[in-house]
């Protein structure tokens, strides 16, 4: 590998370019006509406009991206997260075009990207799974029998995607049909696939995910867990590591289960295996796998000191994992705050516009991953995330204190509304400070 096309935008595109530069690789950025002012365009060695603002005509146009990669003499394609990162057909098209896809094999993406198929494979390994439908559905009528069999309340989930899109909770049969159609339409728009999988809904659990990595030489490892229980309508808002609710024995159970899944699949590159954890019983259940790097991967990087994106590039080039297993949880506590162009006072409505007063955050234990700068025009066509504030402390209390100081430095942002005021309110909430939350807590505590 000598030259990599970055098939994404914003913060993750900039992050990937930095990792490529660190590893001596040239980069080609692609961008829509709405993203000509984005720093990833300037940071790359070369940049090519691939279409108009609409994602379907630019960042989701796999054929154009592959043709651009070939035309610019790239060896590989880095997909990041979102867009084409979990489309098995795109990974296969890259391989057929002679390009290295910096991610898992098309077979792994297809198997684990389909939530019903993933559930079958994991259950066959003897690992607990959430009760769910044997397959996915495209119509509410066809899914009604499975819904009745599983029982309400039900979680409706997009079979081909993640990130909270295409998800609804149906409390009873009366609401099921309407919610199914809503979830299916949202999944079709986000992932090009409207199939919906049904899963029993647990209202008071923690969301625990394990960062995993495999290579082509039979090495399979985990890099501990992240707790992503601070969510609004299934969208993650804050992530931290290690989880404040797991005992050492529970942590070992969950991470061992993740590696078992990884080895059984002979999985290559980065992935995240997700579980729900019932705090009352101490039981855990597999829910899904994300066959890509996660938005919150810097949490693990800060905790372990490892560069996961660089490791993705090395593994994609056929090298062995360079990171040795860590037998004990690294010391410290890390918290990531997603800063988005959304107005918490208006039910988190997106607020595109021109940013002023954008802070430059730094100092001991502070990392700020962002593509935004003072005067940056936030386009209305894409995900609203502006940056990720990642903070590490010797313990959770120090991480929270440092977070409060860093978020206070964001108070002068103008031109758009952001989620910073919500994060500052969250820090002041005693239940959050004590770690006494669950995946539905934000909606309950803040009336969302």
PAKE-403771 format. One line per field, with one value per residue (C-alpha): residue number from 0; chain; x, y, z. Coordinates in pm, 1 decimal, padded with zeros to 6 digits. Example, Ala and Ser with C-alpha at 12.3 -4.5 7.8 and 13.67 -1.06 7.14 Angstrom:
% PAKE-403771
n <- [0, 1]
chain <- [A, A]
px <- [01230.0, 01367.0]
py <- [-00450.0, -00106.0]
pz <- [00780.0, 00714.0]
END
This chain:
% PAKE-403771
n <- [0, 1, 2, 3, 4, 5, 6, 7, 8, 9, 10, 11, 12, 13, 14, 15, 16, 17, 18, 19, 20, 21, 22, 23, 24, 25, 26, 27, 28, 29, 30, 31, 32, 33, 34, 35, 36, 37, 38, 39, 40, 41, 42, 43, 44, 45, 46, 47, 48, 49, 50, 51, 52, 53, 54, 55, 56, 57, 58, 59, 60, 61, 62, 63, 64, 65, 66, 67, 68, 69, 70, 71, 72, 73, 74, 75, 76, 77, 78, 79, 80, 81, 82, 83, 84, 85, 86, 87, 88, 89, 90, 91, 92, 93, 94, 95, 96, 97, 98, 99, 100, 101, 102, 103, 104, 105, 106, 107, 108, 109, 110, 111, 112, 113, 114, 115, 116, 117, 118, 119, 120, 121, 122, 123, 124, 125, 126, 127, 128, 129, 130, 131, 132, 133, 134, 135, 136, 137, 138, 139, 140, 141, 142, 143, 144, 145, 146, 147, 148, 149, 150, 151, 152, 153, 154, 155, 156, 157, 158, 159, 160, 161, 162, 163, 164, 165, 166, 167, 168, 169, 170, 171, 172, 173, 174, 175, 176, 177, 178, 179, 180, 181, 182, 183, 184, 185, 186, 187, 188, 189, 190, 191, 192, 193, 194, 195, 196, 197, 198, 199, 200, 201, 202, 203, 204, 205, 206, 207, 208, 209, 210, 211, 212, 213, 214, 215, 216, 217, 218, 219, 220, 221, 222, 223, 224, 225, 226, 227, 228, 229, 230, 231, 232, 233, 234, 235, 236, 237, 238, 239, 240, 241, 242, 243, 244, 245, 246, 247, 248, 249, 250, 251, 252, 253, 254, 255, 256, 257, 258, 259, 260, 261, 262, 263, 264, 265, 266, 267, 268, 269, 270, 271, 272, 273, 274, 275, 276, 277, 278, 279, 280, 281, 282, 283, 284, 285, 286, 287, 288, 289, 290, 291, 292, 293, 294, 295, 296, 297, 298, 299, 300, 301, 302, 303, 304, 305, 306, 307, 308, 309, 310, 311, 312, 313, 314, 315, 316, 317, 318, 319, 320, 321, 322, 323, 324, 325, 326, 327, 328, 329, 330, 331, 332, 333, 334, 335, 336, 337, 338, 339, 340, 341, 342, 343, 344, 345, 346, 347, 348, 349, 350, 351, 352, 353, 354, 355, 356, 357, 358, 359, 360, 361, 362, 363, 364, 365, 366, 367, 368, 369, 370, 371, 372, 373, 374, 375, 376, 377, 378, 379, 380, 381, 382, 383, 384, 385, 386, 387, 388, 389, 390, 391, 392, 393, 394, 395, 396, 397, 398, 399, 400, 401, 402, 403, 404, 405, 406, 407, 408, 409, 410, 411, 412, 413, 414, 415, 416, 417, 418, 419, 420, 421, 422, 423, 424, 425, 426, 427, 428, 429, 430, 431, 432, 433, 434, 435, 436, 437, 438, 439, 440, 441, 442, 443, 444, 445, 446, 447]
chain <- [A, A, A, A, A, A, A, A, A, A, A, A, A, A, A, A, A, A, A, A, A, A, A, A, A, A, A, A, A, A, A, A, A, A, A, A, A, A, A, A, A, A, A, A, A, A, A, A, A, A, A, A, A, A, A, A, A, A, A, A, A, A, A, A, A, A, A, A, A, A, A, A, A, A, A, A, A, A, A, A, A, A, A, A, A, A, A, A, A, A, A, A, A, A, A, A, A, A, A, A, A, A, A, A, A, A, A, A, A, A, A, A, A, A, A, A, A, A, A, A, A, A, A, A, A, A, A, A, A, A, A, A, A, A, A, A, A, A, A, A, A, A, A, A, A, A, A, A, A, A, A, A, A, A, A, A, A, A, A, A, A, A, A, A, A, A, A, A, A, A, A, A, A, A, A, A, A, A, A, A, A, A, A, A, A, A, A, A, A, A, A, A, A, A, A, A, A, A, A, A, A, A, A, A, A, A, A, A, A, A, A, A, A, A, A, A, A, A, A, A, A, A, A, A, A, A, A, A, A, A, A, A, A, A, A, A, A, A, A, A, A, A, A, A, A, A, A, A, A, A, A, A, A, A, A, A, A, A, A, A, A, A, A, A, A, A, A, A, A, A, A, A, A, A, A, A, A, A, A, A, A, A, A, A, A, A, A, A, A, A, A, A, A, A, A, A, A, A, A, A, A, A, A, A, A, A, A, A, A, A, A, A, A, A, A, A, A, A, A, A, A, A, A, A, A, A, A, A, A, A, A, A, A, A, A, A, A, A, A, A, A, A, A, A, A, A, A, A, A, A, A, A, A, A, A, A, A, A, A, A, A, A, A, A, A, A, A, A, A, A, A, A, A, A, A, A, A, A, A, A, A, A, A, A, A, A, A, A, A, A, A, A, A, A, A, A, A, A, A, A, A, A, A, A, A, A, A, A, A, A, A, A, A, A, A, A, A, A, A, A, A, A, A, A, A, A, A, A, A, A, A, A, A, A, A, A, A, A, A, A, A, A, A, A, A, A, A, A]
px <- [00000.0, 00128.4, -00178.3, -00516.6, -00846.9, -01039.4, -01402.9, -01556.7, -01578.6, -01544.9, -01366.6, -01306.2, -01161.9, -00916.6, -00832.5, -00760.2, -00538.8, -00328.8, -00288.6, -00186.7, 00072.4, 00207.3, 00249.1, 00408.9, 00103.7, -00021.0, -00388.3, -00663.8, -00965.0, -01304.9, -01560.4, -01901.8, -01958.1, -02089.2, -01760.8, -01509.6, -01442.3, -01365.7, -01010.1, -00980.9, -00978.2, -00674.0, -00498.2, -00485.3, -00213.7, -00481.2, -00854.6, -01132.8, -01489.6, -01718.2, -02061.2, -02334.8, -02426.4, -02677.8, -02499.2, -02655.4, -02482.1, -02146.5, -02035.6, -02275.5, -02190.5, -01961.9, -01902.4, -01777.6, -01555.8, -01394.8, -01343.7, -01184.0, -00953.6, -00840.6, -00800.1, -00583.4, -00374.8, -00476.5, -00399.5, -00660.9, -00988.3, -01046.5, -01422.2, -01425.8, -01773.5, -02115.1, -02173.2, -02025.1, -01830.0, -02066.2, -02177.8, -02049.5, -02119.1, -01885.2, -01608.5, -01652.0, -01642.2, -01317.0, -01163.0, -01279.9, -01121.2, -00787.8, -00821.3, -00757.0, -01064.5, -00938.3, -01181.0, -01316.0, -01389.7, -01715.5, -01822.6, -01778.4, -01965.7, -02253.9, -02274.5, -02249.7, -02413.9, -02733.6, -02853.7, -03063.2, -02774.7, -02532.3, -02764.9, -02777.8, -02400.2, -02340.2, -02609.9, -02444.8, -02131.3, -02323.6, -02314.4, -02637.8, -02835.5, -03137.8, -03457.8, -03544.7, -03692.4, -03540.0, -03508.6, -03575.6, -03896.4, -03994.2, -04363.6, -04540.5, -04798.9, -04535.8, -04363.6, -04677.2, -04656.5, -04291.5, -04374.2, -04646.4, -04415.1, -04132.3, -04366.1, -04390.8, -04225.8, -04025.9, -03726.6, -03746.4, -03398.1, -03266.6, -03114.8, -02844.4, -02727.2, -02663.9, -02613.0, -02970.1, -03123.9, -03417.6, -03495.7, -03827.3, -03973.0, -04321.2, -04488.9, -04788.6, -04942.0, -05157.1, -04855.7, -04649.8, -04762.0, -04704.5, -04368.9, -04256.2, -04326.7, -04141.5, -03836.9, -03833.6, -03854.4, -03573.8, -03357.8, -03416.8, -03312.2, -03003.4, -02874.9, -03054.2, -03219.3, -03556.2, -03547.3, -03634.7, -03531.4, -03732.9, -03577.1, -03716.6, -03677.1, -03510.7, -03575.8, -03314.8, -02982.3, -02633.2, -02491.7, -02146.9, -01933.0, -01597.9, -01330.8, -01188.9, -00924.3, -00817.7, -00561.2, -00497.5, -00247.5, -00486.6, -00447.4, -00767.9, -00771.9, -00990.8, -00893.4, -01140.6, -01486.5, -01665.7, -01987.1, -02224.3, -02534.6, -02588.7, -02824.1, -03111.2, -03355.5, -03084.9, -02832.5, -02512.2, -02427.3, -02145.3, -01912.2, -01665.5, -01415.6, -01385.9, -01750.5, -01817.7, -02065.3, -01874.5, -01689.8, -01361.1, -01533.4, -01814.8, -01566.4, -01371.3, -01688.3, -01791.0, -01447.4, -01383.0, -01717.2, -01619.8, -01292.2, -01473.4, -01703.2, -01409.0, -01209.1, -01509.7, -01555.2, -01181.2, -01246.1, -00996.4, -00941.2, -01131.9, -01477.9, -01700.3, -01910.9, -02204.9, -02391.9, -02659.7, -02590.1, -02865.3, -02740.7, -02994.4, -02905.8, -02551.2, -02648.7, -02527.0, -02667.3, -02511.9, -02706.1, -02496.8, -02156.1, -02035.0, -01792.2, -01598.6, -01419.5, -01655.8, -01715.2, -01599.7, -01274.4, -01067.6, -01196.2, -01007.0, -00707.5, -00679.7, -00722.8, -00475.7, -00236.0, -00281.0, -00349.6, -00637.0, -00660.6, -00291.2, -00346.4, -00630.2, -00393.3, -00122.4, -00362.8, -00519.6, -00170.7, -00138.1, 00074.6, 00027.0, -00133.0, 00143.0, -00035.5, 00026.4, -00261.8, -00318.1, -00390.0, -00531.4, -00753.8, -00531.1, -00538.8, -00741.2, -01087.0, -01184.3, -01502.5, -01598.1, -01852.9, -02004.6, -02043.6, -02309.7, -02479.3, -02810.1, -03028.3, -03107.0, -03378.7, -03563.2, -03553.7, -03203.1, -03308.3, -03009.1, -02872.9, -02659.0, -02494.1, -02163.3, -01964.4, -01801.6, -01601.7, -01492.1, -01253.3, -00904.7, -00909.9, -00599.9, -00400.8, -00333.5, -00566.7, -00757.4, -00801.6, -01029.8, -01102.4, -01275.8, -01280.4, -01443.9, -01273.6, -01384.9, -01594.6, -01669.5, -02006.1, -02186.0, -02375.7, -02731.1, -02684.5, -02490.5, -02456.2, -02453.4, -02140.9, -01884.8, -01626.3, -01546.8, -01403.4, -01213.8, -01089.9, -00879.0, -00816.8, -00660.3, -01014.7, -01369.8, -01399.5, -01090.9, -01213.4, -01546.0, -01372.5, -01150.8, -01456.0, -01636.1, -01345.7, -01312.1, -01685.9, -01689.8, -01432.9, -01694.7, -01945.8, -01856.7, -01961.0, -02207.5, -02373.9, -02524.3, -02660.5, -02462.4, -02505.6, -02253.8, -02525.6, -02679.4, -02343.5, -02289.8, -02634.4, -02549.9, -02232.6, -02435.2, -02684.2, -02613.6, -02728.4, -02487.8, -02207.7, -02270.9, -02294.8, -02650.6, -02797.0, -02929.1, -02992.0, -03329.9, -03220.0, -03156.3, -03504.9, -03657.5, -03441.5, -03458.6, -03809.6, -03698.5]
py <- [00000.0, 00340.6, 00557.7, 00544.6, 00698.2, 00830.5, 00748.1, 00971.5, 01329.2, 01546.1, 01441.7, 01075.0, 01167.7, 01405.0, 01140.0, 00883.2, 01123.6, 01185.2, 00810.9, 00760.3, 01035.3, 00876.7, 00549.7, 00703.0, 00665.2, 00920.3, 01014.3, 01111.3, 01287.9, 01280.1, 01548.8, 01669.6, 02019.0, 02111.2, 02012.8, 02223.5, 02414.0, 02100.8, 02057.8, 01698.5, 01838.2, 02051.0, 01796.6, 01519.9, 01498.3, 01505.6, 01582.0, 01505.8, 01637.8, 01339.4, 01495.9, 01721.0, 01749.6, 01463.7, 01158.4, 00924.6, 01122.8, 01153.3, 00966.7, 00675.8, 00644.4, 00341.6, 00311.5, 00670.4, 00630.3, 00314.6, 00476.1, 00776.5, 00545.7, 00371.5, 00698.6, 00847.1, 00525.8, 00437.4, 00096.7, 00103.3, 00257.8, 00365.8, 00381.0, 00508.7, 00483.9, 00546.9, 00581.1, 00273.2, 00133.0, -00161.1, -00242.9, -00585.3, -00511.2, -00211.5, -00410.5, -00679.8, -00421.8, -00284.7, -00632.2, -00692.2, -00361.9, -00464.9, -00226.4, -00308.8, -00238.9, -00119.3, -00323.5, -00677.1, -00916.0, -00881.4, -01214.8, -01088.1, -00766.1, -00959.1, -01213.4, -00977.3, -00677.8, -00882.4, -00875.5, -01190.0, -01387.9, -01250.3, -01360.6, -01716.2, -01740.3, -01608.9, -01826.8, -02131.5, -02047.6, -02073.1, -01698.3, -01542.6, -01342.2, -01116.5, -01299.7, -01188.9, -01277.4, -01557.2, -01323.0, -00969.8, -00830.5, -00566.1, -00541.2, -00508.8, -00771.7, -01035.0, -00947.7, -00955.6, -01325.2, -01297.8, -00990.9, -01176.2, -01471.8, -01261.3, -01044.6, -00671.4, -00432.2, -00479.6, -00304.6, -00263.9, -00241.0, -00180.0, -00510.6, -00352.7, -00056.5, 00104.0, 00436.8, 00447.0, 00491.1, 00272.6, 00198.6, 00224.1, 00081.5, -00069.4, -00101.3, -00296.2, -00449.1, -00143.1, 00077.0, -00191.1, -00136.5, 00239.7, 00216.6, -00061.9, 00150.3, 00447.0, 00235.7, 00070.1, 00401.4, 00548.1, 00238.2, 00250.4, 00616.2, 00565.4, 00227.3, 00147.7, -00149.7, -00127.6, -00470.3, -00464.4, -00712.2, -00758.7, -00786.2, -00799.4, -00456.6, -00420.5, -00079.2, -00060.8, -00198.0, -00071.6, -00072.0, -00233.1, -00269.8, -00442.6, -00312.2, -00606.5, -00663.1, -00955.7, -01015.1, -01267.3, -01458.3, -01598.7, -01327.1, -01213.4, -00962.4, -00729.3, -00385.9, -00377.4, -00230.4, 00100.8, 00194.8, 00376.0, 00391.2, 00769.4, 00771.6, 00974.4, 00767.8, 00507.3, 00768.8, 00770.8, 01101.7, 01016.9, 00716.3, 00611.8, 00343.4, 00136.9, 00072.8, 00188.6, -00095.0, -00410.3, -00624.4, -00780.7, -01116.7, -00968.8, -00775.8, -01095.6, -01282.6, -01018.2, -00961.6, -01337.3, -01378.5, -01106.1, -01278.6, -01611.9, -01450.5, -01290.4, -01613.7, -01815.9, -01569.5, -01549.8, -01178.1, -00929.6, -00564.8, -00348.2, -00423.2, -00370.3, -00638.4, -00496.6, -00629.0, -00519.1, -00574.5, -00623.5, -00460.2, -00638.7, -00992.3, -00943.5, -01115.6, -00998.6, -01054.1, -01009.1, -00760.9, -00686.2, -00630.6, -00320.6, -00429.4, -00102.1, 00150.9, 00327.6, 00698.9, 00647.9, 00464.4, 00751.1, 00643.1, 00315.3, 00490.5, 00725.0, 00442.1, 00200.6, 00435.2, 00247.5, 00404.3, 00194.1, 00362.6, 00302.5, -00059.0, -00081.3, 00025.9, -00222.0, -00515.4, -00424.7, -00436.3, -00796.2, -00736.4, -00901.8, -00714.0, -00508.0, -00452.4, -00711.9, -00832.9, -00632.4, -00874.1, -00609.0, -00306.4, -00000.8, 00252.2, 00569.8, 00666.3, 00820.0, 01002.9, 01119.5, 01396.8, 01419.5, 01784.6, 01818.6, 02105.2, 02042.4, 02249.2, 02061.3, 02316.7, 02225.1, 01846.4, 01832.4, 01982.7, 02015.2, 02369.6, 02414.1, 02752.7, 02932.7, 02867.3, 03146.3, 03127.4, 02769.0, 02674.3, 02528.9, 02276.9, 02119.2, 02061.4, 01760.9, 01472.8, 01657.8, 01544.4, 01723.3, 01548.5, 01792.0, 01919.7, 02249.9, 02589.1, 02944.3, 03054.4, 02698.2, 02662.7, 02351.7, 02197.0, 02067.7, 01747.5, 01522.0, 01398.8, 01689.6, 01591.8, 01872.6, 01709.7, 01477.3, 01595.6, 01307.8, 01346.5, 01112.9, 01125.9, 00907.8, 00809.1, 00890.6, 01186.3, 01353.3, 01286.4, 01451.1, 01753.9, 01800.3, 01759.5, 02039.0, 02277.0, 02186.0, 02216.9, 02556.9, 02669.4, 02592.0, 02841.1, 03112.9, 02920.0, 03128.3, 03115.1, 02773.6, 02583.8, 02287.2, 02006.2, 02164.4, 02306.8, 01962.3, 01808.1, 02070.9, 01996.3, 01627.1, 01686.2, 01857.6, 01572.4, 01368.2, 01037.5, 01075.9, 01173.4, 00854.3, 00644.5, 00538.2, 00542.7, 00310.2, 00335.4, 00504.0, 00732.4, 01046.4, 01036.2, 00995.4, 01241.1, 01520.9, 01456.0, 01394.1]
pz <- [00000.0, -00102.2, -00164.7, 00011.1, -00094.6, 00206.3, 00131.6, 00397.2, 00519.6, 00827.7, 01143.6, 01054.7, 00714.4, 00879.8, 01140.6, 00867.7, 00673.6, 00983.3, 01037.7, 00674.8, 00700.9, 01020.1, 00829.7, 00519.5, 00296.7, 00043.3, 00054.4, -00186.4, -00036.8, -00200.9, -00130.3, -00236.4, -00368.4, -00021.4, 00145.0, -00043.6, 00280.7, 00484.2, 00619.6, 00499.1, 00144.7, 00223.4, 00442.8, 00182.0, -00082.1, -00352.7, -00353.4, -00601.3, -00603.7, -00666.4, -00687.2, -00548.6, -00178.2, -00161.5, -00012.0, -00268.4, -00542.2, -00366.8, -00052.2, -00112.2, -00482.3, -00459.2, -00832.8, -00859.1, -00552.5, -00692.7, -01031.9, -00859.1, -00663.2, -00981.4, -01171.6, -00895.4, -00871.7, -00516.3, -00370.5, -00096.1, 00020.6, 00381.3, 00459.6, 00821.8, 00976.2, 00821.2, 00447.7, 00272.2, 00565.6, 00631.1, 00278.5, 00182.9, -00183.2, -00173.6, -00005.1, -00271.1, -00551.5, -00409.6, -00414.1, -00771.4, -00872.7, -00720.0, -00425.4, -00060.4, 00151.1, 00490.3, 00692.7, 00726.1, 00442.5, 00246.1, 00396.8, 00752.6, 00678.0, 00521.3, 00803.2, 01099.4, 00933.8, 00909.1, 01270.3, 01239.5, 01088.8, 01348.2, 01626.7, 01489.1, 01465.4, 01814.5, 01972.3, 01812.8, 02013.1, 02339.5, 02402.9, 02537.6, 02280.7, 02320.2, 02216.4, 01866.2, 01529.4, 01320.7, 01025.5, 00903.1, 00750.1, 00497.5, 00591.8, 00925.4, 00836.7, 00774.2, 01101.6, 01319.4, 01407.6, 01510.8, 01719.3, 01906.2, 01965.4, 02110.9, 02317.9, 02385.8, 02439.0, 02118.7, 01970.2, 01592.6, 01441.4, 01090.8, 00986.3, 00770.2, 00975.9, 01311.9, 01480.7, 01611.3, 01265.5, 01175.7, 01541.0, 01724.8, 02046.2, 02018.3, 02357.0, 02225.9, 01914.5, 01843.9, 01776.3, 01602.0, 01242.5, 01232.6, 01409.5, 01176.4, 00869.5, 01022.1, 01108.4, 00766.3, 00579.8, 00790.7, 00736.5, 00360.8, 00347.5, 00564.4, 00444.1, 00118.8, 00292.5, 00466.7, 00633.1, 01004.0, 01270.7, 01591.5, 01935.8, 02289.0, 02449.9, 02789.1, 02940.3, 03218.0, 03099.1, 03025.9, 02673.9, 02679.8, 02368.0, 02325.7, 02088.4, 01894.7, 01628.8, 01413.9, 01143.3, 00864.8, 01079.0, 01338.4, 01600.0, 01772.1, 02055.9, 02252.8, 02379.9, 02666.4, 02677.1, 02646.3, 02823.0, 02586.1, 02805.5, 02780.7, 02482.4, 02350.1, 02146.9, 02083.1, 01968.2, 02172.6, 02339.1, 02579.5, 02598.1, 02865.3, 02959.2, 03159.5, 03242.4, 03599.0, 03664.8, 03567.4, 03817.9, 03711.4, 03668.3, 03456.1, 03246.0, 03176.8, 03079.6, 02827.3, 02673.2, 02649.2, 02472.1, 02224.0, 02136.8, 02097.1, 01838.8, 01662.7, 01634.9, 01517.1, 01230.7, 01152.9, 01152.8, 01009.6, 01106.6, 01357.6, 01488.7, 01789.5, 01955.5, 02146.3, 02447.6, 02687.1, 03056.1, 03313.6, 03632.2, 03852.7, 03744.7, 03617.1, 03290.9, 02952.7, 02603.9, 02258.8, 02045.7, 01735.2, 01581.5, 01400.6, 01130.8, 01120.7, 01336.7, 01576.9, 01629.7, 01988.6, 01911.5, 02065.0, 02408.0, 02369.4, 02216.3, 02514.2, 02765.3, 02604.5, 02427.9, 02098.1, 01755.6, 01623.0, 01283.2, 01216.4, 01318.1, 01066.0, 00791.8, 00893.1, 00916.4, 00580.2, 00428.8, 00546.2, 00854.3, 01192.4, 01478.9, 01632.8, 01964.2, 02233.4, 02452.0, 02770.6, 03057.6, 03290.2, 03237.9, 03184.3, 03465.5, 03434.7, 03313.5, 02979.1, 02877.5, 02526.6, 02467.9, 02118.9, 02024.0, 01758.0, 01572.2, 01747.9, 01977.6, 02301.1, 02385.1, 02063.7, 02092.2, 01943.7, 01611.7, 01374.8, 01342.9, 01031.4, 00989.3, 01023.7, 01339.0, 01535.2, 01855.7, 01794.2, 02077.3, 02059.9, 02341.9, 02488.6, 02802.9, 03027.5, 02953.3, 02676.8, 02315.1, 02070.2, 01739.6, 01505.8, 01149.3, 01246.3, 01261.2, 01330.9, 01032.6, 00916.8, 00741.1, 00871.0, 00577.6, 00632.0, 00432.5, 00669.5, 01026.2, 01270.5, 01466.1, 01488.5, 01708.0, 01994.6, 02324.4, 02485.4, 02843.1, 03057.4, 03430.6, 03694.2, 03789.0, 03679.3, 03914.3, 03771.2, 03416.0, 03502.8, 03657.4, 03352.6, 03129.1, 03312.8, 03256.4, 02887.5, 02820.6, 02993.0, 02734.4, 02464.6, 02605.3, 02354.0, 02041.4, 01839.5, 01497.6, 01566.7, 01864.8, 01994.7, 02244.7, 02485.1, 02718.0, 02746.5, 02836.0, 03105.0, 03248.0, 03239.9, 03440.6, 03712.2, 03743.6, 04058.6, 03908.4, 03617.2, 03854.6, 04051.4, 03735.5, 03821.8, 03472.0, 03201.3, 02826.8, 02874.8, 03156.6, 02948.8, 02797.4, 03144.8, 03339.8, 03081.5, 02953.3, 02595.4]
END
